Amino acid sequence: MRAIMRLTMVLALAFFSLTGCLEGTGIDGLGDYGSQANEIVGEVMDVDSRSRQIEIRADSGRTSMIRYDNNTQVLYRQRTYPVANLDHGDYVAARVQQDRDGRYSTNTISVRESAQDRGTVGGSRLDRTEGRVEYVDSGRGTFELRDSRNRLVLVAVDFNAPKAVTDRFKRLRNGDQVRIEGRSVSVDRFELASFL
């Protein structure tokens, strides 16, 4: 009987210690965190460059909106990329903080498996567009394209882009006319597969 009481006390202490560790991390213990308590792990559903938020769906099915800024780094295969290079379907771990209003923000996102590696890249059909290059951000791996409908489209170069694509991207200048092929993620975002 005394052994059962000791075991009960040890388990109770372990439980209270564990729940105490989760307090203040911003994670509510629903199983959406990774190996560290302040990580949200799951599949990228959307990257909204306008509101600067990433939507991540955890394995549990729960969706989290996570804010990012210019200092947020995406780490993939020991290299750093801009957030704009994240693809729908990438499996990531975002190190998060939570503010007083319960909103998450991140400064580091690790890509555990790209959408291409996972085979979740949507469809095999590629879209084509053309227009004038308005602005090239070589540090972020993106450029802005003014299309034939006079819309400004953010074009992101893929993590695994072939050398021919990255070489052509490095030579891009404002005012260049380009024809490109890739995937339209939204009305104002395009993921580059190749230059035509």
C-alpha positions as CSV (number, residue, x, y, z in Angstrom):
1,M,0.0,0.0,0.0
2,R,2.8,2.4,0.9
3,A,4.5,1.6,-2.5
4,I,1.3,2.5,-4.3
5,M,1.1,5.8,-2.5
6,R,4.7,6.6,-3.3
7,L,4.1,5.8,-7.0
8,T,1.0,7.9,-7.0
9,M,2.9,10.9,-5.5
10,V,5.8,10.4,-8.0
11,L,3.3,10.3,-10.9
12,A,1.5,13.4,-9.6
13,L,4.7,15.3,-9.2
14,A,5.8,14.3,-12.8
15,F,2.4,15.4,-14.1
16,F,2.6,18.8,-12.4
17,S,6.2,19.3,-13.5
18,L,5.3,18.5,-17.1
19,T,2.2,20.8,-17.2
20,G,4.3,23.5,-15.6
21,C,6.9,23.2,-18.4
22,L,4.2,23.8,-21.0
23,E,2.9,26.9,-19.3
24,G,4.0,30.2,-20.9
25,T,5.3,28.6,-24.1
26,G,2.2,29.7,-26.1
27,I,1.4,26.1,-27.0
28,D,-1.7,24.7,-25.5
29,G,-0.6,21.0,-25.4
30,L,-2.8,19.8,-28.2
31,G,0.0,17.9,-29.8
32,D,0.9,20.5,-32.5
33,Y,4.4,21.1,-31.2
34,G,7.5,19.3,-32.3
35,S,10.6,18.1,-30.4
36,Q,10.6,21.5,-28.6
37,A,7.6,22.8,-26.8
38,N,7.7,26.2,-28.7
39,E,7.5,24.6,-32.2
40,I,4.5,24.2,-34.4
41,V,5.0,21.3,-36.8
42,G,2.8,20.7,-39.9
43,E,2.1,21.3,-43.5
44,V,2.2,24.7,-45.1
45,M,-1.3,25.5,-46.5
46,D,-0.7,29.1,-47.5
47,V,1.8,31.9,-47.4
48,D,0.1,35.3,-47.4
49,S,2.7,37.9,-48.3
50,R,0.2,40.8,-48.0
51,S,-0.7,40.1,-44.3
52,R,2.7,38.4,-43.7
53,Q,1.2,35.2,-42.3
54,I,1.8,31.5,-42.8
55,E,-1.0,29.0,-42.4
56,I,0.2,25.7,-41.1
57,R,-2.0,22.6,-40.6
58,A,-0.6,20.2,-37.9
59,D,-0.9,16.5,-38.1
60,S,-3.8,16.7,-35.6
61,G,-5.8,18.7,-38.3
62,R,-5.6,21.9,-36.3
63,T,-4.6,25.1,-38.3
64,S,-2.5,27.9,-37.0
65,M,-1.8,31.3,-38.5
66,I,1.8,32.4,-37.8
67,R,3.1,35.9,-38.4
68,Y,6.5,36.5,-39.9
69,D,8.7,39.5,-40.7
70,N,11.7,40.5,-42.8
71,N,14.1,38.8,-40.3
72,T,12.3,35.4,-40.5
73,Q,14.6,32.7,-41.8
74,V,13.6,29.5,-43.6
75,L,16.2,26.8,-43.2
76,Y,16.3,23.9,-45.7
77,R,19.2,21.5,-46.2
78,Q,21.6,23.8,-44.3
79,R,20.8,26.8,-46.4
80,T,18.8,29.9,-45.6
81,Y,15.8,31.0,-47.9
82,P,13.2,33.8,-47.7
83,V,9.7,32.9,-46.6
84,A,8.4,33.5,-50.1
85,N,10.1,30.3,-51.1
86,L,7.9,28.1,-48.9
87,D,5.5,26.0,-51.0
88,H,2.1,24.7,-50.2
89,G,2.7,21.1,-49.0
90,D,6.1,21.8,-47.4
91,Y,6.4,20.0,-44.0
92,V,7.9,22.5,-41.6
93,A,8.7,23.2,-37.9
94,A,8.1,26.8,-37.0
95,R,9.7,28.1,-33.7
96,V,7.0,30.4,-32.3
97,Q,6.3,33.0,-29.7
98,Q,2.9,34.0,-28.6
99,D,1.9,37.6,-27.8
100,R,-0.7,38.8,-25.2
101,D,-3.5,38.5,-27.7
102,G,-2.7,34.8,-28.4
103,R,-1.2,35.4,-31.8
104,Y,1.8,33.4,-32.9
105,S,4.9,34.8,-34.6
106,T,8.1,33.1,-35.8
107,N,11.7,34.0,-36.7
108,T,12.9,30.5,-37.7
109,I,11.1,27.9,-39.9
110,S,12.9,24.6,-40.6
111,V,11.7,22.7,-43.7
112,R,11.7,19.1,-42.7
113,E,10.5,17.9,-46.0
114,S,9.8,19.9,-49.2
115,A,6.5,19.4,-51.0
116,Q,8.5,18.0,-54.0
117,D,10.2,15.4,-51.7
118,R,6.8,14.5,-50.2
119,G,5.2,14.2,-53.7
120,T,2.4,16.6,-52.6
121,V,3.0,19.3,-55.2
122,G,-0.4,19.9,-56.6
123,G,-1.1,18.6,-60.1
124,S,1.3,18.3,-63.0
125,R,-0.2,21.1,-65.1
126,L,2.0,24.1,-65.3
127,D,0.7,27.7,-65.9
128,R,2.4,30.2,-68.1
129,T,2.6,33.9,-67.9
130,E,4.6,36.8,-69.2
131,G,5.3,40.4,-68.5
132,R,7.8,43.0,-67.5
133,V,10.1,42.6,-64.5
134,E,9.4,45.4,-62.0
135,Y,11.7,44.5,-59.1
136,V,14.3,41.8,-58.4
137,D,15.0,40.7,-54.8
138,S,18.0,38.4,-55.2
139,G,18.3,38.0,-51.4
140,R,14.8,36.6,-51.1
141,G,14.8,34.7,-54.4
142,T,11.8,36.6,-55.8
143,F,10.9,39.1,-58.5
144,E,7.9,41.2,-59.2
145,L,6.3,40.8,-62.6
146,R,3.8,43.2,-64.3
147,D,1.6,40.9,-66.3
148,S,-0.5,41.5,-69.4
149,R,-3.5,42.5,-67.2
150,N,-1.3,45.1,-65.5
151,R,-1.3,43.1,-62.2
152,L,1.8,42.9,-60.1
153,V,2.7,39.2,-59.4
154,L,5.3,38.0,-56.9
155,V,7.3,35.2,-58.5
156,A,9.3,32.9,-56.2
157,V,12.2,30.7,-57.3
158,D,11.8,27.2,-56.0
159,F,14.1,25.7,-53.4
160,N,15.2,22.9,-55.8
161,A,15.3,25.1,-59.0
162,P,17.6,23.7,-61.7
163,K,20.9,25.6,-62.3
164,A,19.7,27.0,-65.6
165,V,16.8,28.7,-63.7
166,T,18.9,30.1,-60.9
167,D,21.5,31.4,-63.5
168,R,18.8,33.1,-65.5
169,F,17.3,34.6,-62.3
170,K,20.7,36.1,-61.3
171,R,20.8,37.9,-64.7
172,L,17.3,39.4,-64.4
173,R,17.1,43.2,-64.4
174,N,14.2,45.6,-63.9
175,G,12.5,46.2,-67.2
176,D,13.3,42.8,-68.7
177,Q,10.5,41.1,-70.6
178,V,10.1,37.4,-69.6
179,R,7.9,34.4,-70.3
180,I,7.7,31.9,-67.4
181,E,6.2,28.6,-66.5
182,G,5.2,27.4,-63.1
183,R,2.3,27.2,-60.6
184,S,-0.1,30.0,-59.8
185,V,-0.5,29.9,-56.1
186,S,-2.9,32.9,-56.0
187,V,-3.8,35.8,-58.1
188,D,-0.7,37.7,-57.0
189,R,1.8,34.8,-56.4
190,F,3.5,32.5,-58.8
191,E,6.0,29.7,-58.2
192,L,8.6,29.6,-61.0
193,A,9.5,26.3,-62.6
194,S,11.3,27.6,-65.7
195,F,12.0,30.5,-68.0
196,L,10.7,30.1,-71.6
